[in-house]
Amino acid sequence: MLKVTGLEKHYEGKPLLCGVSFTLAADETACLLARSGGGKSTILRIIAGLEQAESGQVIWDGQDLTDIPPHRRGFGFMFQDYALFPHLNVFENVAFGLRVQKLPPEELRERVSEVLEMVGMESFYERSVIDLSGGEKQRIAFARAIAPSPKLLMLDEPMGALDRTLRDQLLKDLQRLLDVTDVPVIYVTHDQEEAFAVADRIMILHDGHVVQSGKPQEVYSHPINIWTASFLGLNNQMDGKVSSLDPLIVDTPIGPLHIRNHAGGLLAGERVDLLVTDISVNQAGSEAPNSFSAEVTAQRFLGRDYQTSLLVANTWNAVITLDRFLPVGEQILITIPPVSIYTYTRGETHENCQE
């Protein structure tokens, strides 16, 4: 339904978007995931028609939207700060887009009632939005965005103003609401957990490009480069030097590692970055490949599991999650499965925007 191609945008003479391209299917919720200031909100504003790109196209159902004003695009937009009208009550805030559509009074009232019931705010018709809590404002902002039955719904950091406890609670409600609205959604956030919980597809934005796109589990399991791995919180990394190609063995600070997950194209003697996605704690006496001694340096209780910090071979710091307590200072044996190690050409990343 939506096709975005080659979006470019500069701010204060510096490149922000450098040829951003992606598509969105009719029944899909896609999440633009990036650090703050990465340009993700700007992409939404360009799609909505609130800003103009310097080059590129936004196409909806085959129609180029370049010359279509925002109010004629039929898209819903939920702003990060909710942008509720303080002089209007809840009913009038939700009804605003319907009045723009010149909906008959009876239909307007029915639609407002329908969406307020959908978000669990049906008893708040006459309440001033100034008196609402953060979570209540979020629900009203969502109701206002979906009331005109938009063809596309865009949510800009909808959880950004909420504390963690309320965010977790409302995230479940939002998942349900997105399912019942049955429209394509672009969801913008810098929070990985939020993105993975909501999206059918993740699009990671970095240096003005969409550097990786795919299902949440695919993106998390197979980051395209070492920067993406770090951004996703996958920090069990080290560098190394290729010592053998068949089988692939990389010399590292903790010793040689046997590796099965690689795309080829490596050279003997080449420096590489390594990402370790799994570390297992062995039974005493195990001599599996890639086995090393490790010392427990810290443990943090997470409510069900323990986040455990290790010093491996007196050299490499790693973090794993265990279902049991281990005292600090305990010596253990760990194994890094060959299939859980990913290799990246040293310094491999997406090329930066060119000024």
C-alpha positions as CSV (number, residue, x, y, z in Angstrom):
1,M,0.0,0.0,0.0
2,L,2.8,2.4,0.9
3,K,6.0,2.8,-1.1
4,V,8.7,5.2,0.1
5,T,11.7,5.7,-2.2
6,G,14.9,7.7,-2.0
7,L,13.9,10.2,0.7
8,E,16.6,12.8,1.3
9,K,16.5,15.6,3.8
10,H,19.1,18.0,5.3
11,Y,18.9,20.1,8.5
12,E,21.1,23.1,9.0
13,G,23.2,21.9,6.0
14,K,23.8,18.5,7.4
15,P,22.4,15.2,5.9
16,L,19.6,13.5,8.0
17,L,18.0,11.2,5.5
18,C,20.1,9.7,2.7
19,G,17.9,7.8,0.3
20,V,15.5,6.1,2.7
21,S,13.3,3.5,1.0
22,F,10.8,0.9,2.3
23,T,7.4,-0.5,1.6
24,L,4.4,-1.3,3.9
25,A,1.8,-3.9,3.2
26,A,-1.9,-3.4,3.7
27,D,-2.2,-5.4,7.0
28,E,1.3,-4.7,8.4
29,T,2.6,-3.0,11.5
30,A,6.2,-1.8,10.8
31,C,8.4,-0.2,13.3
32,L,11.1,2.4,12.5
33,L,13.7,1.9,15.2
34,A,16.5,4.4,15.6
35,R,18.3,6.4,18.2
36,S,17.0,9.9,19.1
37,G,17.7,12.4,16.4
38,G,18.1,9.6,13.8
39,G,15.4,11.1,11.5
40,K,12.6,8.6,12.2
41,S,10.0,11.3,13.2
42,T,11.0,13.3,10.1
43,I,10.1,10.3,7.9
44,L,6.6,10.2,9.4
45,R,6.1,14.0,8.9
46,I,7.2,13.6,5.2
47,I,4.7,10.8,4.7
48,A,2.0,12.8,6.4
49,G,2.7,15.8,4.2
50,L,3.8,18.0,7.2
51,E,7.3,18.3,5.8
52,Q,8.8,18.2,2.3
53,A,11.7,15.9,1.4
54,E,14.4,17.4,-0.9
55,S,14.1,14.4,-3.1
56,G,12.3,11.1,-3.2
57,Q,8.7,9.9,-3.4
58,V,5.9,8.8,-1.1
59,I,3.4,6.6,-3.0
60,W,0.1,5.4,-1.6
61,D,-1.7,2.6,-3.5
62,G,0.1,3.7,-6.7
63,Q,-0.5,7.4,-6.3
64,D,2.4,9.9,-5.9
65,L,1.5,12.1,-2.9
66,T,4.0,14.9,-3.5
67,D,1.3,17.4,-4.4
68,I,-1.4,16.1,-2.1
69,P,-1.9,18.3,1.0
70,P,-2.0,16.6,4.5
71,H,-5.8,16.8,5.0
72,R,-6.4,15.0,1.8
73,R,-4.1,12.1,2.4
74,G,-6.5,10.4,4.8
75,F,-3.7,9.4,7.2
76,G,-3.9,9.3,11.0
77,F,-1.0,10.7,13.1
78,M,-0.4,10.3,16.8
79,F,2.2,12.8,18.0
80,Q,4.8,12.1,20.6
81,D,3.4,14.8,22.9
82,Y,-0.2,13.8,22.0
83,A,-0.9,17.4,20.8
84,L,-4.4,17.4,22.4
85,F,-6.4,20.6,22.2
86,P,-6.4,22.0,25.8
87,H,-9.5,24.1,25.2
88,L,-11.6,21.1,24.0
89,N,-13.0,18.3,26.2
90,V,-12.4,14.7,25.5
91,F,-15.4,14.3,23.2
92,E,-14.5,17.4,21.1
93,N,-10.8,16.3,20.8
94,V,-11.8,12.9,19.4
95,A,-14.5,14.4,17.2
96,F,-12.1,17.0,15.6
97,G,-11.1,14.9,12.6
98,L,-14.7,13.8,12.1
99,R,-15.9,17.4,12.0
100,V,-13.2,18.1,9.3
101,Q,-14.8,15.3,7.3
102,K,-18.2,17.0,7.8
103,L,-19.7,13.8,9.3
104,P,-23.4,14.2,10.2
105,P,-24.0,14.9,13.9
106,E,-25.5,11.5,14.7
107,E,-22.8,9.5,12.9
108,L,-20.2,11.7,14.5
109,R,-21.5,10.9,18.0
110,E,-21.8,7.2,17.3
111,R,-18.2,7.1,16.0
112,V,-16.8,9.0,19.0
113,S,-18.6,6.7,21.3
114,E,-17.3,3.7,19.4
115,V,-13.6,4.7,19.6
116,L,-13.8,5.9,23.2
117,E,-15.3,2.5,24.2
118,M,-12.5,0.8,22.2
119,V,-9.9,2.6,24.3
120,G,-11.8,2.2,27.6
121,M,-12.6,5.9,28.0
122,E,-16.3,5.9,27.3
123,S,-17.1,7.6,30.7
124,F,-14.8,10.5,30.0
125,Y,-16.9,12.4,27.3
126,E,-17.1,15.7,29.1
127,R,-13.8,15.6,30.9
128,S,-11.2,18.3,30.2
129,V,-8.1,16.9,28.7
130,I,-6.0,19.1,31.1
131,D,-7.2,16.9,34.0
132,L,-6.2,13.6,32.4
133,S,-3.2,11.5,33.5
134,G,-0.4,10.6,31.0
135,G,-2.0,7.2,30.2
136,E,-5.4,8.7,29.7
137,K,-4.1,11.4,27.4
138,Q,-2.4,8.7,25.4
139,R,-5.6,6.8,25.0
140,I,-7.5,9.9,23.9
141,A,-4.8,10.8,21.4
142,F,-5.0,7.3,19.9
143,A,-8.8,7.5,19.8
144,R,-8.5,10.8,18.0
145,A,-6.1,9.4,15.4
146,I,-8.3,6.4,14.6
147,A,-11.7,8.1,14.8
148,P,-11.7,9.3,11.1
149,S,-10.9,5.6,10.0
150,P,-7.5,6.5,8.5
151,K,-6.0,4.6,5.6
152,L,-2.7,4.6,7.3
153,L,-1.9,5.1,11.0
154,M,1.4,6.7,12.2
155,L,2.5,6.6,15.8
156,D,5.4,8.8,16.8
157,E,7.0,7.6,20.1
158,P,3.5,6.9,21.6
159,M,5.1,5.6,24.9
160,G,7.8,8.1,25.2
161,A,6.2,10.3,27.9
162,L,5.2,7.4,30.1
163,D,7.0,5.7,33.0
164,R,8.1,2.1,32.6
165,T,5.3,0.5,34.7
166,L,2.5,2.4,32.8
167,R,4.3,1.8,29.5
168,D,4.3,-1.9,30.0
169,Q,0.6,-1.9,30.9
170,L,-0.4,0.3,28.0
171,L,1.8,-1.5,25.5
172,K,-0.4,-4.6,25.9
173,D,-3.5,-2.5,25.3
174,L,-1.9,-0.9,22.3
175,Q,-1.2,-4.3,20.7
176,R,-4.8,-5.2,21.1
177,L,-6.0,-1.9,19.6
178,L,-3.7,-2.2,16.6
179,D,-5.1,-5.6,15.9
180,V,-8.7,-4.4,15.9
181,T,-8.1,-1.2,13.9
182,D,-7.1,-3.4,10.9
183,V,-5.1,-0.6,9.1
184,P,-1.4,-0.5,8.2
185,V,0.7,1.1,10.9
186,I,4.1,2.8,11.0
187,Y,5.3,2.9,14.6
188,V,8.3,5.0,15.6
189,T,10.4,4.4,18.7
190,H,14.0,4.2,20.0
191,D,13.0,1.4,22.5
192,Q,13.9,-2.1,21.2
193,E,11.6,-3.9,23.6
194,E,8.7,-1.8,22.5
195,A,9.4,-2.3,18.9
196,F,9.7,-6.1,19.2
197,A,6.5,-6.3,21.2
198,V,4.4,-4.4,18.6
199,A,5.9,-4.8,15.1
200,D,5.4,-7.4,12.4
201,R,8.6,-6.0,10.8
202,I,11.5,-3.9,12.2
203,M,13.3,-1.3,10.1
204,I,16.5,-0.1,11.7
205,L,17.5,3.4,10.7
206,H,21.2,4.5,11.0
207,D,23.2,7.2,9.4
208,G,20.2,8.2,7.2
209,H,19.6,4.7,5.8
210,V,17.4,1.7,6.6
211,V,20.3,-0.6,7.3
212,Q,18.3,-3.7,8.2
213,S,14.6,-4.8,7.8
214,G,12.9,-8.0,8.7
215,K,10.8,-9.8,11.3
216,P,11.8,-9.0,14.9
217,Q,13.1,-12.4,15.6
218,E,15.2,-12.4,12.4
219,V,16.7,-9.0,13.0
220,Y,17.6,-9.8,16.6
221,S,19.0,-13.2,15.7
222,H,21.0,-12.1,12.7
223,P,22.1,-8.4,13.0
224,I,23.5,-7.3,9.7
225,N,26.6,-5.6,11.2
226,I,28.4,-5.1,14.5
227,W,26.8,-1.6,15.0
228,T,23.3,-3.1,14.7
229,A,24.2,-5.8,17.2
230,S,25.4,-3.2,19.7
231,F,22.3,-1.1,19.1
232,L,20.1,-4.1,19.9
233,G,22.0,-4.7,23.1
234,L,24.0,-7.7,21.8
235,N,27.2,-6.8,23.5
236,N,29.1,-10.1,23.8
237,Q,31.6,-9.1,21.1
238,M,35.3,-9.4,20.5
239,D,37.8,-9.0,17.7
240,G,40.0,-11.7,16.2
241,K,42.2,-12.8,13.3
242,V,41.3,-15.5,10.8
243,S,43.8,-18.4,11.2
244,S,42.0,-21.1,9.1
245,L,39.3,-21.0,6.5
246,D,38.3,-24.7,6.3
247,P,37.3,-25.2,9.0
248,L,36.9,-21.5,10.0
249,I,39.0,-20.8,13.0
250,V,39.6,-17.3,14.4
251,D,42.3,-16.5,16.9
252,T,40.9,-14.3,19.7
253,P,42.1,-12.9,23.1
254,I,40.5,-15.9,24.8
255,G,42.0,-18.5,22.4
256,P,41.0,-20.0,19.0
257,L,37.3,-20.2,18.2
258,H,35.7,-22.7,15.8
259,I,32.9,-20.9,13.8
260,R,30.2,-22.3,11.6
261,N,28.1,-19.2,11.0
262,H,29.7,-17.1,8.3
263,A,28.8,-16.0,4.8
264,G,32.2,-16.7,3.2
265,G,34.5,-14.2,1.6
266,L,36.9,-14.1,4.4
267,L,40.7,-14.2,3.9
268,A,43.4,-15.9,6.0
269,G,45.0,-13.3,8.3
270,E,42.0,-11.0,8.0
271,R,40.9,-9.0,11.1
272,V,37.2,-9.6,12.0
273,D,34.7,-8.6,14.6
274,L,32.8,-11.4,16.3
275,L,29.4,-11.5,17.9
276,V,28.6,-14.3,20.4
277,T,24.8,-14.9,20.7
278,D,24.9,-17.9,23.1
279,I,27.1,-19.1,25.9
280,S,26.3,-22.2,27.9
281,V,27.6,-23.3,31.3
282,N,29.1,-26.8,31.1
283,Q,29.0,-29.6,33.5
284,A,32.3,-30.2,35.2
285,G,34.8,-32.0,33.1
286,S,33.3,-31.2,29.7
287,E,35.8,-30.8,26.9
288,A,33.5,-29.5,24.1
289,P,35.0,-27.2,21.4
290,N,35.2,-23.6,22.3
291,S,35.3,-24.4,26.1
292,F,36.9,-21.9,28.4
293,S,37.3,-21.2,32.1
294,A,35.4,-18.2,33.5
295,E,34.9,-16.4,36.7
296,V,31.6,-14.9,38.0
297,T,32.2,-11.2,38.5
298,A,28.7,-10.0,39.2
299,Q,25.1,-11.1,39.3
300,R,21.9,-9.1,39.2
301,F,18.5,-10.6,40.0
302,L,15.9,-9.9,37.3
303,G,12.8,-11.2,39.0
304,R,13.0,-14.7,37.5
305,D,16.5,-15.1,36.1
306,Y,20.0,-13.7,37.0
307,Q,22.0,-11.5,34.7
308,T,25.5,-12.9,35.2
309,S,28.7,-11.1,34.3
310,L,31.7,-13.3,33.5
311,L,35.4,-12.8,33.0
312,V,36.4,-15.5,30.4
313,A,40.0,-16.8,30.3
314,N,41.0,-13.8,32.5
315,T,40.6,-11.6,29.4
316,W,37.1,-11.2,28.0
317,N,34.0,-9.8,29.7
318,A,30.7,-11.3,28.8
319,V,27.1,-11.3,30.2
320,I,24.7,-14.3,30.2
321,T,21.3,-15.0,31.7
322,L,21.0,-17.9,34.1
323,D,18.1,-19.5,36.0
324,R,20.2,-20.0,39.2
325,F,22.4,-18.0,41.5
326,L,26.2,-18.2,41.3
327,P,28.3,-16.5,43.9
328,V,30.8,-13.9,42.8
329,G,34.2,-15.4,42.4
330,E,33.0,-18.9,41.5
331,Q,35.0,-20.6,38.7
332,I,33.0,-22.2,36.0
333,L,33.5,-23.8,32.6
334,I,31.6,-22.3,29.6
335,T,31.2,-23.2,26.0
336,I,30.5,-21.0,23.0
337,P,28.7,-23.1,20.4
338,P,30.3,-22.7,16.9
339,V,26.9,-21.9,15.4
340,S,26.4,-19.0,17.8
341,I,29.3,-16.9,16.6
342,Y,28.9,-14.4,13.8
343,T,31.7,-12.8,11.9
344,Y,31.8,-9.3,10.5
345,T,34.5,-7.6,8.4
346,R,36.3,-5.3,10.8
347,G,34.6,-1.9,10.9
348,E,31.8,-3.1,8.6
349,T,28.8,-0.7,8.6
350,H,26.6,1.2,6.2
351,E,28.3,4.0,4.5
352,N,27.6,7.4,6.1
353,C,25.5,10.1,4.5
354,Q,27.5,12.2,2.1
355,E,27.3,16.0,2.5
